[in-house]
């Protein structure tokens, strides 16, 4: 039951993008097409899960025992950057079209504050062991993906609509993101 609460909370109640405002750059930048959003969501899911595992282990077995928790931020940045490079190499070999579609946004995962935020939130929660941290990371990534896919679908639909000239592009995207965040606030009392 505890894991179900973590999952529902991370996906709907405290969605990493719509409630905590982490990962806004790829949320706005990559959500122009559903296909690109799916690729970015998959990359974020992979990197966020692996980064949470590695950062939790480094924090618990290196930083805490040696009393060097002040190095947490820099070590987490190095871990995440290394993992993103690994994902980039894998995508280049496995799926060149997806690699081309993501373009500049794949290296932006390195500075995606959602990944860093989940890693920091996981080690900051004293009742989280490794398994709860991984469940939280996967659920947060799924919440990120859900928000991306919903937003991309709405943006694709808006491209077909007659939007007033002054609201086309970024303005209507920001208004839509705000309305989507308000919709997710309806889940607040769920958990």
C-alpha contacts under 8 A as a table, 3 or more apart, distances in Angstrom:
res1	aa1	res2	aa2	distance
1	X	4	X	5.09
1	X	5	X	6.34
2	X	5	X	5.18
2	X	6	X	6.38
3	X	6	X	4.99
3	X	7	X	6.18
3	X	132	X	7.04
3	X	135	X	7.12
4	X	7	X	5.04
4	X	8	X	6.11
5	X	8	X	5.27
5	X	9	X	5.84
5	X	191	X	6.64
6	X	9	X	5.18
6	X	10	X	5.99
6	X	132	X	7.93
6	X	135	X	7.31
6	X	136	X	6.11
6	X	139	X	7.67
7	X	10	X	5.28
7	X	11	X	6.09
7	X	135	X	6.91
7	X	136	X	6.44
7	X	139	X	5.16
7	X	140	X	7.82
8	X	11	X	5.32
8	X	12	X	5.75
8	X	13	X	6.86
8	X	139	X	7.74
8	X	191	X	7.42
9	X	12	X	5.59
9	X	13	X	4.66
9	X	14	X	5.70
9	X	15	X	7.52
9	X	191	X	6.36
10	X	13	X	6.24
10	X	14	X	5.26
10	X	15	X	5.49
10	X	16	X	7.15
10	X	136	X	6.52
10	X	139	X	5.54
10	X	140	X	5.03
10	X	143	X	6.56
11	X	14	X	6.72
11	X	15	X	5.20
11	X	16	X	7.76
11	X	139	X	5.62
11	X	140	X	5.70
11	X	141	X	7.98
11	X	142	X	6.34
11	X	143	X	3.98
11	X	144	X	7.57
11	X	146	X	7.92
12	X	15	X	5.35
12	X	143	X	6.67
12	X	184	X	6.52
12	X	187	X	6.17
13	X	19	X	7.47
13	X	184	X	6.99
13	X	185	X	7.03
13	X	187	X	5.25
13	X	188	X	5.15
13	X	189	X	7.90
13	X	190	X	7.13
13	X	191	X	7.29
14	X	18	X	7.63
14	X	19	X	5.22
14	X	20	X	6.54
14	X	188	X	7.88
15	X	18	X	5.39
15	X	19	X	5.10
15	X	20	X	6.49
15	X	140	X	6.76
15	X	143	X	5.66
15	X	144	X	6.95
15	X	184	X	7.93
16	X	19	X	6.01
16	X	20	X	5.04
16	X	21	X	6.29
16	X	22	X	5.65
16	X	23	X	7.38
16	X	114	X	6.60
16	X	140	X	6.13
16	X	143	X	6.78
16	X	144	X	6.20
17	X	20	X	5.70
17	X	21	X	4.58
17	X	22	X	5.02
17	X	23	X	5.80
17	X	24	X	6.33
17	X	27	X	7.58
17	X	114	X	7.57
17	X	143	X	7.90
17	X	144	X	6.11
17	X	147	X	7.18
18	X	21	X	5.61
18	X	22	X	7.97
18	X	147	X	7.39
18	X	177	X	7.89
18	X	180	X	7.44
18	X	181	X	4.81
18	X	184	X	7.13
19	X	181	X	6.70
19	X	184	X	7.72
19	X	185	X	7.57
21	X	24	X	6.25
22	X	112	X	7.88
22	X	113	X	5.61
22	X	114	X	4.68
22	X	117	X	7.15
23	X	26	X	6.04
23	X	27	X	6.20
23	X	112	X	5.56
23	X	113	X	5.37
23	X	114	X	4.59
23	X	115	X	7.81
24	X	27	X	4.76
24	X	28	X	6.04
25	X	28	X	5.52
25	X	29	X	5.83
25	X	112	X	7.45
26	X	29	X	4.76
26	X	30	X	5.30
26	X	31	X	7.40
26	X	105	X	6.99
26	X	108	X	7.56
26	X	109	X	7.91
26	X	112	X	7.47
27	X	30	X	6.05
27	X	31	X	5.90
27	X	148	X	5.98
28	X	31	X	5.75
28	X	32	X	7.85
28	X	173	X	7.54
29	X	32	X	7.15
29	X	105	X	7.82
30	X	33	X	7.28
30	X	36	X	6.40
30	X	37	X	5.98
30	X	40	X	7.36
30	X	102	X	7.73
30	X	105	X	7.12
31	X	34	X	6.72
31	X	36	X	6.97
31	X	37	X	5.37
31	X	148	X	6.05
31	X	149	X	7.39
31	X	151	X	6.47
31	X	152	X	4.54
31	X	155	X	7.47
32	X	36	X	7.57
32	X	37	X	7.67
32	X	152	X	5.52
32	X	155	X	6.21
32	X	156	X	6.67
33	X	36	X	5.48
33	X	37	X	6.28
33	X	152	X	5.49
33	X	153	X	7.27
33	X	155	X	7.61
33	X	156	X	6.34
34	X	37	X	4.95
34	X	38	X	6.17
34	X	149	X	6.02
34	X	152	X	5.14
34	X	153	X	6.01
34	X	156	X	7.68
35	X	38	X	5.22
35	X	39	X	6.53
36	X	39	X	5.13
36	X	40	X	6.17
36	X	98	X	7.63
36	X	101	X	6.46
36	X	102	X	6.50
37	X	40	X	5.06
37	X	41	X	5.90
37	X	145	X	7.54
37	X	148	X	5.96
37	X	149	X	6.04
37	X	152	X	6.73
38	X	41	X	5.07
38	X	42	X	6.14
38	X	145	X	7.21
38	X	148	X	7.93
38	X	149	X	6.88
39	X	42	X	5.15
39	X	43	X	6.23
39	X	98	X	6.69
39	X	102	X	7.42
40	X	43	X	5.05
40	X	44	X	6.05
40	X	102	X	7.12
40	X	106	X	7.54
41	X	44	X	5.05
41	X	45	X	6.00
41	X	141	X	7.26
41	X	142	X	7.72
41	X	144	X	6.95
41	X	145	X	4.74
41	X	148	X	7.28
42	X	45	X	5.02
42	X	46	X	6.21
42	X	145	X	7.67
43	X	46	X	5.22
43	X	47	X	6.08
43	X	87	X	7.23
44	X	47	X	5.15
44	X	48	X	5.61
44	X	109	X	7.21
44	X	115	X	7.52
44	X	141	X	6.38
45	X	48	X	5.29
45	X	49	X	6.04
45	X	138	X	6.41
45	X	141	X	4.88
45	X	142	X	6.91
45	X	145	X	7.97
46	X	49	X	5.42
46	X	50	X	6.21
47	X	50	X	5.29
47	X	51	X	5.68
47	X	80	X	7.48
47	X	83	X	6.39
47	X	84	X	6.64
47	X	87	X	7.45
47	X	115	X	7.54
48	X	51	X	5.09
48	X	52	X	5.96
48	X	115	X	5.27
48	X	118	X	7.50
48	X	119	X	7.76
48	X	137	X	6.18
48	X	138	X	7.29
48	X	141	X	6.70
49	X	52	X	5.26
49	X	53	X	6.36
49	X	134	X	6.20
49	X	137	X	5.49
49	X	138	X	5.82
49	X	141	X	7.89
50	X	53	X	5.18
50	X	54	X	6.19
50	X	83	X	7.72
51	X	54	X	5.21
51	X	55	X	5.80
51	X	79	X	6.84
51	X	80	X	5.88
51	X	83	X	7.08
51	X	115	X	7.54
51	X	119	X	6.90
52	X	55	X	5.21
52	X	56	X	5.83
52	X	118	X	7.19
52	X	119	X	5.02
52	X	122	X	7.33
52	X	133	X	6.95
52	X	134	X	6.53
52	X	137	X	6.53
53	X	56	X	5.34
53	X	57	X	6.24
53	X	130	X	6.95
53	X	133	X	7.58
53	X	134	X	6.51
54	X	57	X	5.19
54	X	58	X	6.09
54	X	79	X	7.49
55	X	58	X	5.04
55	X	59	X	5.93
55	X	76	X	6.06
55	X	79	X	7.13
55	X	119	X	6.50
56	X	59	X	5.09
56	X	60	X	6.02
56	X	119	X	7.34
56	X	122	X	7.34
56	X	123	X	6.08
56	X	130	X	6.87
56	X	133	X	7.88
57	X	60	X	5.21
57	X	61	X	5.78
57	X	62	X	7.68
57	X	130	X	7.90
58	X	61	X	5.43
58	X	62	X	5.15
58	X	63	X	6.39
59	X	62	X	5.68
59	X	63	X	4.78
59	X	64	X	5.96
59	X	69	X	7.33
59	X	72	X	7.08
59	X	123	X	7.28
60	X	63	X	6.37
60	X	64	X	5.53
60	X	65	X	7.23
61	X	64	X	6.43
61	X	65	X	6.20
62	X	65	X	5.79
62	X	66	X	6.19
63	X	66	X	5.56
63	X	67	X	5.93
63	X	68	X	4.89
63	X	69	X	4.96
63	X	71	X	7.36
63	X	72	X	7.15
64	X	67	X	5.06
64	X	68	X	6.37
64	X	69	X	5.89
65	X	68	X	7.89
68	X	71	X	5.85
68	X	72	X	7.72
69	X	72	X	5.23
70	X	73	X	7.39
71	X	74	X	5.62
71	X	75	X	6.01
72	X	75	X	5.33
72	X	76	X	6.00
73	X	76	X	5.20
73	X	77	X	6.19
74	X	77	X	5.10
74	X	78	X	6.31
75	X	78	X	5.15
75	X	79	X	6.21
76	X	79	X	5.07
76	X	80	X	6.10
76	X	116	X	7.20
76	X	119	X	7.67
77	X	80	X	5.23
77	X	81	X	6.06
77	X	110	X	7.90
77	X	116	X	7.36
78	X	81	X	5.16
78	X	82	X	6.16
79	X	82	X	5.24
79	X	83	X	6.27
80	X	83	X	5.09
80	X	84	X	6.18
80	X	110	X	6.18
80	X	115	X	7.84
80	X	116	X	7.61
81	X	84	X	5.18
81	X	85	X	6.36
81	X	110	X	5.04
82	X	85	X	5.20
82	X	86	X	6.41
83	X	86	X	5.00
83	X	87	X	6.29
84	X	87	X	5.02
84	X	88	X	6.11
84	X	106	X	7.70
84	X	107	X	6.95
84	X	109	X	6.64
84	X	110	X	5.93
85	X	88	X	5.03
85	X	89	X	6.27
85	X	107	X	7.73
86	X	89	X	5.21
86	X	90	X	6.23
87	X	90	X	5.07
87	X	91	X	6.04
88	X	91	X	5.22
88	X	92	X	6.10
88	X	99	X	7.54
88	X	106	X	6.91
88	X	107	X	7.71
89	X	92	X	5.17
89	X	93	X	6.47
90	X	93	X	5.30
90	X	94	X	5.91
91	X	94	X	5.08
91	X	95	X	5.15
91	X	96	X	6.47
91	X	98	X	7.17
91	X	99	X	5.68
92	X	95	X	5.92
92	X	96	X	5.03
92	X	99	X	5.63
93	X	96	X	6.42
95	X	98	X	5.44
95	X	99	X	6.24
96	X	99	X	4.84
96	X	100	X	6.07
97	X	100	X	5.06
97	X	101	X	6.03
98	X	101	X	4.89
98	X	102	X	6.11
99	X	102	X	5.36
99	X	103	X	6.27
99	X	106	X	7.87
100	X	103	X	5.05
102	X	105	X	5.40
102	X	106	X	5.78
103	X	106	X	6.30
104	X	107	X	5.96
104	X	108	X	6.77
105	X	108	X	4.85
105	X	109	X	6.82
106	X	109	X	5.54
106	X	110	X	7.88
107	X	110	X	5.68
107	X	111	X	7.84
108	X	111	X	5.39
108	X	112	X	6.15
109	X	112	X	4.63
109	X	115	X	7.81
111	X	116	X	7.99
112	X	115	X	5.80
112	X	116	X	6.87
113	X	116	X	4.99
113	X	117	X	5.63
114	X	117	X	4.91
114	X	118	X	6.07
115	X	118	X	5.33
115	X	119	X	6.31
116	X	119	X	5.15
116	X	120	X	6.16
117	X	120	X	5.12
117	X	121	X	5.94
118	X	121	X	4.98
118	X	122	X	5.95
118	X	137	X	6.34
118	X	140	X	7.51
119	X	122	X	5.25
119	X	123	X	6.58
119	X	137	X	7.81
120	X	123	X	5.48
120	X	124	X	6.06
121	X	124	X	5.00
121	X	125	X	6.35
122	X	125	X	5.64
122	X	128	X	6.71
122	X	133	X	5.43
122	X	136	X	7.55
122	X	137	X	7.90
123	X	126	X	7.15
123	X	128	X	7.37
123	X	133	X	7.90
125	X	128	X	5.56
126	X	129	X	7.98
128	X	131	X	7.67
128	X	132	X	5.33
128	X	133	X	5.78
129	X	132	X	5.42
129	X	133	X	6.09
130	X	133	X	5.00
130	X	134	X	6.15
131	X	134	X	5.12
131	X	135	X	6.18
132	X	135	X	5.04
132	X	136	X	6.02
133	X	136	X	5.01
133	X	137	X	6.06
134	X	137	X	4.96
134	X	138	X	6.07
135	X	138	X	5.24
135	X	139	X	6.01
136	X	139	X	5.14
136	X	140	X	5.93
137	X	140	X	5.05
137	X	141	X	6.09
138	X	141	X	5.07
138	X	142	X	6.10
139	X	142	X	4.93
139	X	143	X	6.07
140	X	143	X	4.94
140	X	144	X	6.12
141	X	144	X	4.88
141	X	145	X	6.10
142	X	145	X	4.90
142	X	146	X	6.00
143	X	146	X	4.99
143	X	147	X	6.15
144	X	147	X	5.25
144	X	148	X	6.11
145	X	148	X	4.95
145	X	149	X	6.02
146	X	149	X	5.23
146	X	150	X	6.09
147	X	150	X	5.25
147	X	151	X	5.98
148	X	151	X	5.15
148	X	152	X	5.91
149	X	152	X	5.04
149	X	153	X	6.02
150	X	153	X	5.23
150	X	154	X	6.24
151	X	154	X	5.12
151	X	155	X	6.08
151	X	176	X	7.73
151	X	177	X	7.06
151	X	180	X	7.72
152	X	155	X	4.99
152	X	156	X	6.08
153	X	156	X	5.17
153	X	157	X	6.23
154	X	157	X	5.03
154	X	158	X	6.09
154	X	176	X	7.98
155	X	158	X	4.89
155	X	159	X	6.28
155	X	173	X	6.99
156	X	159	X	5.22
156	X	160	X	7.01
157	X	160	X	5.41
157	X	161	X	6.71
158	X	161	X	4.97
158	X	162	X	7.78
158	X	163	X	7.25
159	X	162	X	7.92
163	X	167	X	6.50
163	X	168	X	6.06
164	X	167	X	5.44
164	X	168	X	6.50
165	X	168	X	5.54
166	X	171	X	7.83
167	X	170	X	7.50
167	X	171	X	5.10
167	X	172	X	5.20
168	X	171	X	6.26
168	X	172	X	5.80
169	X	172	X	5.97
169	X	173	X	6.32
170	X	173	X	4.92
170	X	174	X	6.10
171	X	174	X	5.26
171	X	175	X	6.33
172	X	175	X	5.04
172	X	176	X	5.98
173	X	176	X	5.06
173	X	177	X	6.07
174	X	177	X	5.01
174	X	178	X	6.18
175	X	178	X	5.10
175	X	179	X	6.30
176	X	179	X	5.09
176	X	180	X	6.09
177	X	180	X	5.00
177	X	181	X	6.12
178	X	181	X	5.06
178	X	182	X	6.24
179	X	182	X	4.98
179	X	183	X	6.20
180	X	183	X	4.98
180	X	184	X	6.35
181	X	184	X	5.12
181	X	185	X	6.37
182	X	185	X	5.04
182	X	186	X	7.13
183	X	186	X	5.62
184	X	187	X	5.67
184	X	188	X	7.63
185	X	188	X	5.36
186	X	189	X	7.45
187	X	190	X	5.29
188	X	191	X	7.08
